[in-house]
Amino acid sequence: MFGLLGLVFAGFVVLVVIGAVLGLLALVFQVVLLPFRLLGVVFKLIGAVLFLPLLLLVGFVALAFVGLPLFFVAFVPLLPLALVVLGIWWLVKRGAHPASPPRSSVS
């Protein structure tokens, strides 16, 4: 029984050592390959900057064909309500009188 437990413990220690060695090897490879990974990021950024005008053009076309109709569908039904509110505001502003008459500056 203890022999099996010792064998399992030895296997666990072997796995830990192999994991540590592979982790160290991965760290070394990451450090060695870091300049190439950074270069890849730079090329991706250059590609994104070059692709940006096309993305803007597609965005404006989508806005024209999708955004404007959605705007009109959403806000044209609210137009009568907006006209009523503007009419009430005009009536209230038209009837507004100051509480006291202005003073004359003649002495």
C-alpha distance (Angstrom), angle and dihedral (degrees) to the residues before:
residue distance angle dihedral
M1 . . .
F2 3.81 . .
G3 3.80 89.6 .
L4 3.83 89.9 59.1
L5 3.81 90.6 47.2
G6 3.81 90.1 50.9
L7 3.79 90.7 48.9
V8 3.82 91.3 51.6
F9 3.82 90.9 48.0
A10 3.80 90.9 49.4
G11 3.81 90.0 49.8
F12 3.81 89.8 50.2
V13 3.80 91.3 50.7
V14 3.81 90.3 49.4
L15 3.82 90.2 51.2
V16 3.81 91.5 49.1
V17 3.80 92.0 50.2
I18 3.82 92.1 46.8
G19 3.83 89.7 48.6
A20 3.81 91.8 49.8
V21 3.82 92.2 48.6
L22 3.82 91.9 48.0
G23 3.82 90.4 46.9
L24 3.78 90.9 51.9
L25 3.81 90.2 47.0
A26 3.82 90.3 50.4
L27 3.81 90.2 50.2
V28 3.80 91.2 51.6
F29 3.81 91.0 48.8
Q30 3.82 91.0 49.1
V31 3.81 91.1 52.4
V32 3.81 92.3 46.0
L33 3.81 93.6 46.4
L34 3.83 96.0 41.7
P35 3.84 95.6 98.2
F36 3.79 90.6 53.5
R37 3.79 91.9 48.3
L38 3.82 89.9 50.5
L39 3.78 89.7 49.1
G40 3.79 88.8 52.6
V41 3.80 90.0 52.9
V42 3.81 90.4 50.3
F43 3.83 91.7 51.2
K44 3.81 90.7 48.5
L45 3.82 90.5 51.4
I46 3.80 91.0 49.1
G47 3.80 89.4 50.5
A48 3.79 91.3 49.0
V49 3.81 91.9 50.1
L50 3.80 91.0 49.2
F51 3.83 90.5 47.9
L52 3.82 93.6 48.6
P53 3.85 97.5 88.4
L54 3.80 90.7 53.5
L55 3.79 90.3 48.9
L56 3.81 90.3 50.7
L57 3.80 90.9 49.9
V58 3.80 92.0 50.1
G59 3.81 89.4 47.0
F60 3.80 93.1 52.9
V61 3.81 91.9 47.0
A62 3.80 89.8 49.8
L63 3.80 89.6 48.7
A64 3.80 90.9 51.1
F65 3.80 95.8 47.6
V66 3.81 99.7 35.1
G67 3.80 109.5 16.8
L68 3.80 100.2 50.9
P69 3.82 95.4 48.7
L70 3.80 89.9 47.8
F71 3.80 89.3 49.8
F72 3.80 91.7 53.1
V73 3.81 93.0 44.2
A74 3.80 90.1 52.3
F75 3.82 100.8 41.9
V76 3.82 107.9 29.8
P77 3.84 91.6 73.3
L78 3.82 88.0 53.9
L79 3.82 92.4 54.6
P80 3.86 96.0 91.8
L81 3.80 90.4 50.2
A82 3.81 90.3 49.7
L83 3.82 90.5 50.2
V84 3.81 91.2 51.2
V85 3.80 91.0 50.0
L86 3.82 91.3 48.3
G87 3.82 90.5 48.8
I88 3.80 92.3 51.4
W89 3.80 90.5 47.3
W90 3.82 90.6 50.5
L91 3.81 91.4 49.7
V92 3.79 92.2 49.3
K93 3.81 93.7 47.1
R94 3.83 91.9 46.2
G95 3.78 93.5 55.5
A96 3.80 95.7 44.9
H97 3.80 112.8 119.7
P98 3.77 126.1 178.8
A99 3.81 116.3 -104.7
S100 3.81 92.7 -124.8
P101 3.77 129.8 23.3
P102 3.80 116.7 -105.5
R103 3.76 116.8 -92.7
S104 3.74 118.2 -114.3
S105 3.77 116.2 -125.6
V106 3.82 93.7 -145.9
S107 3.84 111.7 117.0
